[in-house]
Amino acid sequence: MKQRHWMIAIAGVATVVSTCSVRVARADDMTCDSCESCTSKLATPGARVALGKSIQQEHADACIVIRGQGAQLDGLEHAVKLGAGATAVRVEAAGVLVKNLHVGGGVVGIDVASAGQTTVFHAWIADSSVGIRVTAAHEVRITRSVVRASRVGISFGANEDGTCSSGLTVSSPGAVVAGTRVEGAQVGIAACDAYPVLARNEVAGNRVGVLLAGPRAGAGAAAGSQGPYDPCACAPSIDGVKPGTTLLFSSGCGGCQVHEGWLPELRKSKHDIVVRETGPAKGDAMARFDAFMDRCAPEVTDAIGIPGCVPNYTCLANGVTFKTRRGDSDLVFETQISTPEEAAAYAKACRDAAQRYYGSGKSCVSHALIANVMCGNMEADIRAMQGSALDGIDDACDRADGFGDTGAKGCAKPCPPTVPPAAEPPPRADREASGAAPQPMASAALAPDAASTAGASTPVAPRGAARSAGRPWDAWLVGLAGVALVGISVGLLFKRGKPR
């Protein structure tokens, strides 16, 4: 287990203390600073590449092409600025993670072409003709992102104008869009060759908010091809996990030991919690857990490296994560977990959300539309075509077309009086203010009933809000260690200065 050292200033004295950190910069991590260098480094399977600065692509081609299976690109909130006809990122390999990337202009922001199990997390895309385009790619996951001012915000097999061709079959099964804001497009989300699970999104200020085309199941259809399907919740790659399972990310030291110490009683009370195993002999189990988080809940592993980032909790059913990163060094707390009782309330809220929104087996997603806010769209908030009216639950919208003959609910709740635009984050020092893209909100904050989802004792704060007053155990223990070390240092100074 590697350690990271942090400077803590107490009473005017700087003291070095040590706290366990799961994820620190690895020797094989790489930085790229051009379209060519990024493409070259991301051709290696399993590569971890960070964008070192904002870059520009004027040519009518893709700037960064990812061909390495399981590769990851971390934009570090830098921008790829595009000229006419250009694409920022094209994903051509399976198991890829693209995160923390800004894109401005061009034809396509992120293009996922026949590349299964791709995750797009925390992307800001503005003024591209198509924000995120998915073509014949299974199990693509788009979370906590913002797409603004595009012809088509998110496209699953749609034409360039956001329309769907007739006679399409499902070629992008298992798609999920969660905690994402889409605004200012001709069509916000166009699902032409997919039945995506849409959960806790805001789709506002578009001409048509969500277009559901109702594609036919293809020959030899697998799980998820017949309707909405979430592979992370329905077929997790780690044992003992269900949609309502609370996942505890632990480093095995410091405050994590405090939280792990609560587990026997919590489990005795029938709370379903799975913890990341740690220790010298658990390397394979840790790697599987980390890979699952990178794929299904990257907001957890994205926060690793900030003091107080572990322990961390996440829930697949309601999208609430204990701590998430904001900027380079800050944490935002989406809920409060500093006692066993608060951990129990969190686990209960996770289980309750699963019971409300999920079933079991291959049809474990019982609702395609979950707690979305689809409001303020000019022609229709949601439009269903050819019998594609998939039932929703807890969705807020005012105008749903195509649901009348099916008995399904297009809108469970009316729209709130106003739906504010996405907030603008401060730009990085090396990015022009005009290139700044909107800050995604926490997925829990997008749900109309966010407070009830989290439970009475676990208030939810939107991403970008002030830090919670309750300090995590990790940070508290680090501070206590600092105080102790300062006391020892001061005592030694007095001892050395005492006459013999």
C-alpha positions in Angstrom: 0.0 0.0 0.0 1.5 3.3 -1.0 1.3 6.3 1.2 0.9 10.0 0.4 2.3 12.7 2.6 0.4 15.9 3.3 1.5 19.1 5.0 -0.8 20.2 7.9 -0.3 23.6 9.5 -1.4 23.7 13.2 -0.7 26.6 15.5 1.8 28.0 13.1 3.9 24.8 13.0 4.1 22.8 9.7 4.0 19.0 10.4 4.3 16.2 8.0 1.8 13.4 8.6 1.2 10.3 6.6 -2.2 9.0 5.5 -3.0 5.9 3.4 -4.0 6.6 -0.1 -5.2 4.0 -2.5 -4.5 5.7 -5.8 -1.4 7.8 -6.3 0.4 8.6 -9.6 1.7 5.3 -10.9 5.0 4.9 -12.6 3.3 3.9 -15.8 0.9 6.8 -15.9 1.6 9.1 -18.9 0.8 12.7 -19.9 0.1 13.8 -23.4 0.0 17.3 -24.8 -1.1 17.0 -28.4 -3.6 15.0 -30.6 -0.7 12.9 -31.9 0.9 12.1 -28.5 -2.4 11.3 -26.9 -3.4 8.9 -29.7 0.0 7.2 -29.6 -0.1 6.6 -25.9 -3.7 5.5 -25.8 -3.0 2.8 -28.4 -1.6 0.6 -25.6 -4.0 -1.7 -23.8 -4.6 -0.6 -20.2 -2.9 2.8 -20.7 -3.6 5.6 -18.2 -3.1 8.9 -19.9 -3.7 12.4 -18.7 -4.1 15.5 -20.9 -1.4 17.9 -19.7 -2.8 21.1 -21.4 -5.6 22.3 -23.6 -5.1 21.4 -27.2 -6.6 22.3 -30.6 -7.6 20.3 -33.7 -8.3 22.3 -36.9 -8.3 19.3 -39.3 -11.5 17.5 -40.3 -10.6 14.4 -38.4 -10.5 12.9 -34.9 -8.0 14.6 -32.6 -7.6 11.8 -30.0 -8.2 8.2 -31.1 -8.3 5.5 -28.3 -7.4 2.1 -29.7 -6.0 0.4 -26.5 -8.5 -1.9 -24.8 -9.2 -0.8 -21.2 -7.4 2.5 -21.7 -8.3 5.6 -19.7 -8.1 9.3 -20.7 -8.3 11.8 -17.9 -8.7 15.3 -19.3 -7.9 16.9 -16.0 -10.5 19.6 -17.0 -8.4 20.7 -20.0 -10.1 21.4 -23.3 -10.0 20.0 -26.8 -11.0 22.9 -29.0 -12.2 21.9 -32.5 -12.4 23.5 -35.9 -15.1 22.8 -38.4 -15.4 19.1 -39.2 -13.3 17.8 -36.4 -14.0 15.3 -33.6 -12.4 15.6 -30.2 -12.2 11.9 -29.1 -13.1 8.7 -31.0 -13.2 5.5 -29.0 -12.4 2.3 -31.0 -11.6 -0.1 -28.2 -13.6 -1.8 -25.5 -13.6 -1.0 -21.8 -12.4 2.6 -22.2 -13.0 5.4 -19.7 -13.0 9.1 -20.8 -13.3 11.6 -17.9 -12.9 15.2 -16.9 -12.7 16.5 -20.5 -13.9 19.8 -22.0 -14.8 19.9 -25.7 -15.7 23.0 -27.7 -16.9 23.2 -31.3 -16.5 20.7 -34.1 -18.7 18.0 -35.5 -18.7 15.4 -32.6 -17.4 15.8 -29.1 -17.0 12.1 -28.1 -17.6 9.4 -30.7 -18.0 5.8 -29.5 -17.9 3.7 -32.6 -18.5 -0.1 -32.1 -16.6 0.1 -28.8 -18.4 -1.7 -26.0 -18.3 -1.1 -22.3 -17.2 2.5 -22.7 -17.8 5.0 -19.9 -17.9 8.7 -20.4 -17.7 10.5 -17.0 -17.7 14.2 -16.2 -17.4 15.5 -19.7 -18.3 19.1 -20.7 -19.2 19.4 -24.4 -20.5 22.7 -25.9 -21.2 23.8 -29.5 -20.5 20.5 -31.3 -23.0 19.3 -33.9 -23.3 16.1 -31.9 -22.2 16.1 -28.3 -21.8 12.3 -27.7 -22.4 9.9 -30.5 -22.8 6.1 -29.9 -22.9 3.8 -32.9 -23.4 0.1 -32.6 -21.7 -0.1 -29.2 -23.0 -2.2 -26.3 -23.1 -1.2 -22.7 -22.1 2.5 -23.1 -22.4 4.5 -19.9 -22.6 8.3 -19.8 -22.7 9.9 -16.3 -22.4 13.3 -14.6 -21.7 15.2 -17.8 -23.1 18.3 -19.5 -23.9 18.7 -23.2 -24.9 22.1 -24.4 -25.9 23.8 -27.7 -25.6 20.9 -30.1 -27.8 19.8 -32.9 -28.1 16.4 -31.1 -27.0 16.3 -27.5 -26.6 12.5 -27.1 -27.2 10.3 -30.1 -27.8 6.5 -30.1 -27.8 5.7 -33.8 -29.6 9.0 -34.8 -29.2 10.9 -38.1 -27.3 14.1 -38.0 -30.5 16.1 -37.7 -31.7 14.1 -34.7 -34.2 12.0 -36.6 -34.3 8.2 -36.6 -34.4 6.0 -39.7 -37.2 3.5 -40.0 -36.7 -0.2 -39.4 -33.8 0.1 -36.9 -32.9 -2.8 -34.7 -31.2 -2.6 -31.3 -27.5 -2.3 -31.9 -26.5 -0.4 -28.8 -28.0 -2.5 -26.0 -27.3 -1.8 -22.3 -27.0 2.0 -22.6 -27.2 4.2 -19.6 -27.3 8.0 -19.2 -27.4 9.1 -15.6 -26.9 12.4 -13.7 -26.3 14.3 -17.0 -27.6 17.7 -18.2 -28.5 18.2 -21.8 -29.7 21.6 -23.0 -29.9 23.9 -26.0 -30.1 21.1 -28.7 -32.5 20.4 -31.5 -32.9 17.0 -29.9 -31.5 16.4 -26.4 -31.3 12.6 -26.3 -32.1 10.7 -29.4 -32.5 6.9 -28.8 -32.8 5.4 -32.2 -31.0 2.0 -32.0 -31.1 1.7 -28.2 -33.4 1.4 -25.2 -31.3 3.5 -22.8 -31.9 3.7 -19.1 -32.3 7.4 -18.4 -31.9 8.1 -14.7 -31.7 11.4 -12.8 -31.0 13.6 -15.8 -31.9 17.2 -16.6 -33.0 17.6 -20.2 -34.1 21.3 -20.6 -34.3 24.0 -23.2 -34.1 21.8 -26.3 -36.6 21.7 -29.2 -37.4 18.0 -28.3 -36.1 16.8 -25.0 -36.0 13.0 -25.4 -36.8 11.0 -28.5 -37.6 7.3 -28.1 -37.7 5.5 -31.4 -38.6 1.9 -30.3 -36.1 -0.2 -32.3 -36.8 -3.9 -32.9 -34.7 -6.6 -31.2 -32.2 -8.1 -33.6 -31.5 -11.7 -34.3 -29.9 -13.6 -31.4 -30.7 -10.7 -29.1 -28.8 -10.9 -25.8 -29.8 -9.5 -22.4 -30.7 -5.9 -22.6 -31.6 -6.0 -26.3 -35.3 -6.4 -25.6 -35.6 -3.3 -23.4 -33.8 -1.1 -20.9 -30.9 -2.8 -19.1 -28.1 -1.6 -16.8 -25.2 -4.0 -16.8 -23.5 -2.4 -13.8 -26.6 -3.0 -11.6 -28.0 -6.1 -13.2 -24.8 -8.1 -14.0 -22.0 -6.7 -11.8 -18.5 -8.1 -12.3 -17.8 -8.4 -8.5 -19.6 -10.9 -6.3 -22.4 -10.2 -3.9 -23.5 -7.0 -5.5 -27.1 -6.1 -6.4 -28.7 -2.8 -7.4 -29.5 -2.0 -3.8 -26.0 -3.0 -2.4 -24.0 -0.2 -0.7 -20.4 -0.3 -2.0 -17.8 0.8 0.6 -14.5 1.9 -0.9 -11.8 1.3 1.7 -8.0 1.7 1.8 -7.8 -0.5 4.9 -6.2 2.1 7.1 -7.0 5.3 9.1 -10.6 6.3 9.0 -11.4 3.3 6.8 -10.8 1.0 9.8 -13.4 2.9 11.8 -16.0 2.5 9.0 -15.1 -1.2 8.5 -15.5 -1.6 12.3 -19.2 -0.7 11.9 -19.8 -3.5 9.4 -20.5 -6.5 11.7 -23.4 -4.7 13.4 -24.7 -3.1 10.2 -24.8 -6.5 8.6 -26.3 -8.1 11.6 -29.1 -5.5 11.1 -29.6 -6.9 7.6 -27.9 -3.9 5.8 -26.4 -5.0 2.4 -22.9 -3.6 2.3 -19.9 -4.9 0.3 -16.5 -3.5 1.1 -13.4 -3.4 -1.0 -11.0 -6.0 0.4 -7.5 -4.9 1.3 -4.2 -6.4 2.3 -1.1 -7.9 0.8 -2.9 -11.1 -0.3 -6.0 -9.3 -1.7 -4.4 -7.7 -4.8 -6.6 -9.4 -7.3 -9.8 -8.7 -5.4 -8.8 -5.0 -5.0 -8.0 -4.8 -8.8 -11.5 -6.2 -9.6 -13.2 -3.8 -7.3 -11.3 -0.8 -8.6 -12.0 -1.9 -12.2 -15.7 -2.1 -11.4 -15.7 1.3 -9.8 -13.9 2.8 -12.8 -16.5 1.4 -15.1 -19.7 1.8 -13.1 -19.0 4.6 -10.4 -15.9 6.5 -11.6 -16.9 9.4 -9.3 -15.5 7.3 -6.4 -12.1 6.5 -7.9 -11.8 10.0 -9.4 -11.7 11.4 -5.8 -8.9 9.2 -4.7 -5.8 11.2 -3.8 -7.5 14.0 -2.0 -7.1 14.0 1.8 -10.3 12.6 3.4 -11.3 10.8 0.2 -11.5 7.4 1.7 -13.6 5.8 3.1 -16.2 6.4 0.4 -19.7 5.0 -0.3 -21.7 4.7 -3.4 -25.1 3.3 -4.4 -25.9 2.1 -8.0 -29.7 2.4 -7.4 -30.0 6.1 -6.5 -26.7 7.5 -7.7 -25.7 9.1 -4.4 -22.0 9.0 -3.6 -20.6 10.1 -0.3 -17.7 12.2 -1.5 -16.8 13.4 -5.0 -14.0 15.5 -6.4 -14.5 19.2 -7.3 -11.6 20.8 -9.1 -8.0 19.7 -8.3 -8.1 19.4 -4.6 -11.6 19.8 -3.1 -14.3 17.4 -2.1 -18.1 17.8 -2.2 -20.2 15.7 0.1 -23.5 14.5 -1.4 -24.5 13.0 1.9 -23.3 12.8 5.5 -21.8 9.6 6.9 -19.8 10.0 10.1 -21.7 7.6 12.4 -22.9 4.0 12.2 -26.5 5.3 12.2 -25.8 7.5 9.2 -24.2 4.6 7.4 -27.3 2.5 8.2 -29.6 5.3 6.8 -27.5 5.4 3.6 -27.7 1.6 3.2 -31.5 1.7 3.8 -32.0 4.5 1.2 -30.0 2.5 -1.3 -32.1 -0.7 -0.7 -35.3 1.3 -0.9 -34.3 2.9 -4.2 -33.5 -0.5 -5.6 -36.9 -1.9 -4.6 -38.6 1.1 -6.2 -36.7 1.2 -9.5 -35.3 -2.3 -10.1 -36.5 -5.9 -10.4 -34.4 -9.0 -10.8 -32.9 -11.2 -13.6 -32.6 -10.1 -17.2 -35.4 -7.6 -16.8 -34.0 -6.2 -13.6 -34.6 -2.6 -14.9 -38.3 -2.2 -14.3 -38.4 1.4 -15.5 -36.5 3.0 -18.4 -37.1 6.6 -17.2 -36.2 7.2 -13.5 -36.5 10.5 -11.7 -35.6 12.7 -14.7 -36.4 16.4 -15.0 -37.4 16.9 -18.7 -38.8 20.4 -18.8 -38.9 23.6 -20.8 -38.4 21.9 -24.2 -40.2 23.7 -27.0 -42.0 21.0 -28.9 -42.1 18.1 -26.5 -40.3 17.1 -23.3 -40.4 13.5 -24.4 -41.6 12.0 -27.6 -42.2 8.2 -28.0 -42.5 6.6 -31.5 -44.0 3.4 -32.7 -45.0 1.8 -29.4 -41.7 2.7 -27.7 -43.4 4.4 -24.7 -41.4 2.8 -22.0 -42.8 3.4 -18.5 -41.2 5.9 -16.2 -41.3 6.7 -12.5 -40.8 9.9 -10.6 -40.1 11.8 -13.9 -41.0 15.5 -14.1 -42.2 16.8 -17.4 -45.2 18.7 -18.9 -45.5 17.5 -22.5 -45.1 13.8 -23.4 -46.1 12.7 -26.9 -46.9 9.1 -27.9 -47.8 7.8 -24.5 -51.6 8.1 -24.7 -52.4 4.7 -26.3 -50.1 2.5 -24.2 -51.1 3.2 -20.6 -47.5 4.1 -19.7 -46.7 7.2 -17.8 -44.7 9.8 -19.7 -44.7 12.3 -16.8 -45.3 11.3 -13.2 -44.8 14.8 -11.9 -45.3 18.3 -13.3 -42.3 20.5 -14.0 -41.0 22.8 -11.3 -41.7 26.5 -11.9 -38.2 27.0 -13.4 -35.3 24.8 -14.4 -32.1 26.8 -13.9 -29.3 26.4 -16.5 -26.2 24.5 -15.6 -23.8 26.4 -13.6 -20.5 27.6 -15.1 -17.3 26.5 -13.3 -14.3 28.7 -13.1 -11.9 27.9 -16.1 -8.5 26.5 -15.6 -5.7 29.0 -15.7 -4.6 27.8 -19.1 -8.1 27.8 -20.6 -9.8 30.8 -22.0 -13.0 31.8 -20.2 -14.9 31.4 -23.4 -13.9 27.7 -23.4 -15.3 27.0 -20.0 -18.1 24.5 -20.0 -20.9 23.9 -17.4 -20.2 22.1 -14.2 -22.2 18.9 -13.9 -24.4 18.5 -10.9 -24.5 15.5 -8.6 -26.9 13.0 -10.0 -28.8 12.8 -6.7 -29.5 16.6 -6.9 -31.2 16.1 -10.2 -33.9 13.9 -8.8 -37.2 15.7 -7.9 -37.3 13.7 -4.6 -33.6 13.8 -3.8 -34.2 14.5 -0.1 -36.4 11.5 0.3 -34.0 9.3 -1.7 -31.1 10.0 0.6 -33.1 9.6 3.8 -33.9 12.1 6.6 -30.5 11.8 8.3 -28.5 12.1 5.1 -29.1 15.4 3.4 -28.0 15.7 -0.2 -26.0 18.7 -1.4 -25.7 19.5 -5.1 -22.3 19.2 -6.7 -20.5 22.6 -6.3 -22.2 23.3 -3.0 -20.2 24.2 0.2 -18.5 21.5 2.1 -20.5 19.7 4.7 -20.0 20.8 8.2 -19.4 17.2 9.4 -15.8 16.3 8.8 -15.0 12.7 7.5 -13.2 10.3 9.9 -10.1 10.2 7.6 -9.6 14.0 7.8 -10.3 14.0 11.6 -7.8 11.3 12.3 -5.2 13.0 10.1 -5.8 16.3 12.0 -5.5 14.4 15.4 -2.2 12.8 14.3 -1.0 16.3 13.3 -1.8 17.7 16.7 -0.1 14.8 18.5 3.0 15.2 16.3 3.1 18.9 17.0 2.9 18.2 20.7 5.8 15.8 20.5 7.9 18.2 18.5 7.3 21.1 20.9 8.1 18.8 23.8 11.4 17.8 22.2 12.3 21.4 21.6 11.8 22.2 25.3 13.7 19.2 26.3 16.6 20.1 24.1 16.6 23.7 25.4 16.6 22.7 29.0 20.0 23.3 30.9 21.7 20.1 31.9 
